[in-house]
Amino acid sequence: MLSFPELSALCLFLFSNSITPGPNNAILSASCFNYGFKKSLPFLAGVCFGFFFLALLVGLGFNAVFQHFPQCYTIMRLICVFYLLYLAWKIATSKGSQTRTRQKAFGFFQSFALQLINPKLWLAATGVASTYLPKGYAFPDLLKAALIGILILLPCSLLWMLFGSILHQWMKRPRLLRFFNLAMAALLLLSLYPLTASLIP
């Protein structure tokens, strides 16, 4: 059973991970900016379900695979880098338009796939299981922590989505629309720095 101090520390940890800039938040803002709030909801669902799935997976001991086979973690990081580069290119080349583009927004499966190869999310899930849950925790504690993660992740992500939606209303000039897409693509590329730096010996 989670004590109040443990629960408070867990919530602070999850909030700091959820509200700060990162790949998911940059993509959600850009998606709302270019495709609209409603079309961006499947990506948000993929983020939430992806975290829930990883939290359970890591909590049940799957992260031991990376301890025994560290090369698997390196491969996962490389895949994540290339996938995020692709998404950054998609955002940067999205046509700035005062009306919403008819292009298909990033979907649930794209989002869920990103979470599975996102080292930041793996580290967050590992932190939950190894640091913020009591020693010898039972499955109900793990399930509760995963659900709390979604409850904290959801409003933080919605704020970033609202940010993208509001900016679209303010930016009426095509050049400003284009600038926002380039800025979000750059933010996504900056989020790659910890990944690429850790890959260089």
C-alpha positions as CSV (number, residue, x, y, z in Angstrom):
1,M,0.0,0.0,0.0
2,L,1.4,3.4,-1.0
3,S,1.9,5.8,1.9
4,F,1.2,9.5,1.6
5,P,4.9,10.5,1.3
6,E,5.4,7.9,-1.3
7,L,2.3,8.9,-3.2
8,S,3.4,12.6,-3.0
9,A,6.9,11.9,-4.3
10,L,5.5,9.7,-7.1
11,C,3.1,12.5,-8.2
12,L,5.9,15.1,-8.3
13,F,8.1,12.8,-10.3
14,L,5.4,12.1,-12.8
15,F,4.4,15.7,-13.1
16,S,7.9,16.9,-13.8
17,N,8.3,14.3,-16.5
18,S,4.9,15.1,-18.0
19,I,4.9,18.9,-18.1
20,T,8.4,19.5,-19.4
21,P,9.2,19.8,-23.1
22,G,9.8,16.5,-24.8
23,P,9.0,14.5,-28.0
24,N,5.4,13.8,-27.0
25,N,4.5,17.4,-26.0
26,A,6.2,18.9,-29.1
27,I,4.3,16.5,-31.4
28,L,1.0,17.1,-29.6
29,S,1.4,20.9,-29.9
30,A,2.3,20.6,-33.6
31,S,-0.5,18.2,-34.3
32,C,-3.2,20.5,-32.7
33,F,-1.6,23.4,-34.6
34,N,-1.8,21.7,-38.0
35,Y,-4.6,19.3,-37.8
36,G,-6.8,20.5,-34.9
37,F,-7.6,19.3,-31.4
38,K,-10.0,16.5,-32.3
39,K,-7.7,14.9,-34.9
40,S,-4.9,14.9,-32.3
41,L,-6.8,12.9,-29.7
42,P,-5.7,9.5,-31.1
43,F,-2.1,10.5,-30.6
44,L,-2.8,11.6,-27.0
45,A,-4.5,8.2,-26.4
46,G,-1.4,6.4,-27.7
47,V,0.8,8.4,-25.3
48,C,-1.4,7.6,-22.3
49,F,-1.9,3.9,-23.2
50,G,1.8,3.6,-24.0
51,F,2.8,4.9,-20.6
52,F,0.3,2.6,-18.8
53,F,1.6,-0.4,-20.8
54,L,5.3,0.3,-20.1
55,A,4.7,1.0,-16.4
56,L,3.1,-2.4,-16.0
57,L,5.7,-4.1,-18.2
58,V,8.7,-2.6,-16.3
59,G,7.0,-3.1,-13.0
60,L,6.6,-6.8,-13.8
61,G,10.3,-7.1,-14.5
62,F,10.7,-6.8,-18.2
63,N,13.4,-4.1,-17.8
64,A,15.7,-7.0,-16.7
65,V,16.1,-7.8,-20.4
66,F,18.0,-4.6,-20.9
67,Q,20.2,-5.4,-17.9
68,H,21.2,-8.8,-19.4
69,F,21.3,-7.6,-23.0
70,P,22.3,-3.9,-23.0
71,Q,22.7,-4.0,-26.8
72,C,18.9,-4.2,-27.0
73,Y,18.7,-0.8,-25.2
74,T,21.2,0.7,-27.7
75,I,19.2,-0.6,-30.6
76,M,16.0,0.8,-29.2
77,R,17.6,4.2,-28.8
78,L,18.8,4.2,-32.4
79,I,15.4,3.3,-33.7
80,C,13.9,6.1,-31.6
81,V,16.4,8.6,-32.9
82,F,15.6,7.8,-36.6
83,Y,11.8,7.7,-35.9
84,L,11.9,11.1,-34.2
85,L,14.0,12.5,-37.0
86,Y,11.2,11.3,-39.4
87,L,8.5,12.9,-37.3
88,A,10.5,16.2,-37.0
89,W,10.8,16.2,-40.8
90,K,7.1,15.6,-41.2
91,I,6.4,18.6,-38.8
92,A,8.9,20.9,-40.5
93,T,7.6,20.2,-43.9
94,S,3.9,20.5,-43.0
95,K,2.3,23.4,-45.0
96,G,1.6,26.4,-42.9
97,S,-2.0,27.2,-43.6
98,Q,-4.6,29.4,-42.0
99,T,-7.1,26.6,-42.5
100,R,-6.5,23.2,-41.1
101,T,-4.6,20.9,-43.4
102,R,-6.4,17.9,-44.8
103,Q,-3.4,15.7,-44.3
104,K,-3.8,12.8,-41.9
105,A,-2.7,13.5,-38.3
106,F,-0.4,11.2,-36.4
107,G,-2.5,8.3,-35.2
108,F,-2.8,6.1,-32.2
109,F,-0.6,3.3,-33.5
110,Q,2.2,5.8,-34.5
111,S,2.0,7.2,-31.0
112,F,2.0,3.9,-29.2
113,A,4.9,2.7,-31.3
114,L,6.8,5.8,-30.3
115,Q,6.2,5.1,-26.6
116,L,7.6,1.6,-26.9
117,I,10.9,2.8,-28.3
118,N,11.1,6.1,-26.2
119,P,14.0,5.7,-23.8
120,K,12.7,8.7,-21.7
121,L,9.5,6.8,-21.1
122,W,11.3,3.6,-20.3
123,L,13.4,5.5,-17.7
124,A,10.3,7.1,-16.3
125,A,8.6,3.8,-15.9
126,T,11.7,2.3,-14.4
127,G,11.9,5.2,-11.9
128,V,8.3,4.6,-10.9
129,A,8.9,0.9,-10.2
130,S,12.4,1.1,-8.6
131,T,12.2,4.4,-6.6
132,Y,8.7,5.4,-5.9
133,L,6.9,2.2,-5.2
134,P,7.5,0.4,-1.8
135,K,9.9,-2.5,-1.6
136,G,8.2,-5.7,-2.4
137,Y,5.2,-3.9,-3.9
138,A,2.2,-5.9,-5.0
139,F,0.4,-5.7,-8.4
140,P,-2.4,-3.4,-7.1
141,D,0.3,-0.9,-6.1
142,L,1.8,-1.1,-9.6
143,L,-1.6,-0.7,-11.2
144,K,-2.4,2.3,-9.0
145,A,0.9,4.0,-9.9
146,A,0.2,3.4,-13.7
147,L,-3.3,4.9,-13.4
148,I,-1.9,7.9,-11.4
149,G,0.6,8.3,-14.2
150,I,-2.2,8.7,-16.7
151,L,-4.2,11.0,-14.5
152,I,-1.2,13.3,-14.3
153,L,0.0,12.9,-17.9
154,L,-3.4,13.7,-19.4
155,P,-3.9,17.3,-18.1
156,C,-0.2,18.1,-18.8
157,S,-0.5,16.9,-22.4
158,L,-3.8,18.7,-22.8
159,L,-2.1,22.0,-21.9
160,W,0.5,21.5,-24.7
161,M,-2.4,20.6,-27.1
162,L,-4.2,23.8,-26.0
163,F,-1.0,25.8,-26.6
164,G,-0.9,24.5,-30.2
165,S,-4.6,25.2,-30.8
166,I,-4.4,28.8,-29.4
167,L,-1.3,29.6,-31.4
168,H,-3.0,28.6,-34.6
169,Q,-5.8,31.1,-33.9
170,W,-3.2,33.9,-33.3
171,M,-0.9,33.2,-36.2
172,K,-2.7,34.3,-39.3
173,R,0.2,34.8,-41.6
174,P,1.6,31.8,-43.5
175,R,5.2,32.8,-42.5
176,L,4.2,32.6,-38.8
177,L,2.5,29.3,-39.3
178,R,5.6,28.0,-41.0
179,F,7.8,29.4,-38.2
180,F,5.8,27.5,-35.6
181,N,6.2,24.2,-37.4
182,L,10.0,24.8,-37.8
183,A,10.2,25.7,-34.1
184,M,8.4,22.5,-33.0
185,A,10.6,20.4,-35.3
186,A,13.6,22.1,-33.7
187,L,12.3,21.3,-30.2
188,L,11.9,17.7,-31.2
189,L,15.4,17.6,-32.5
190,L,16.7,19.2,-29.3
191,S,15.0,16.4,-27.3
192,L,17.2,14.0,-29.2
193,Y,20.4,15.3,-27.6
194,P,20.3,13.1,-24.5
195,L,19.8,10.1,-26.8
196,T,22.5,10.9,-29.3
197,A,25.0,12.0,-26.6
198,S,24.6,8.6,-24.8
199,L,25.2,6.7,-28.0
200,I,28.6,8.4,-28.6
201,P,31.4,6.7,-26.7
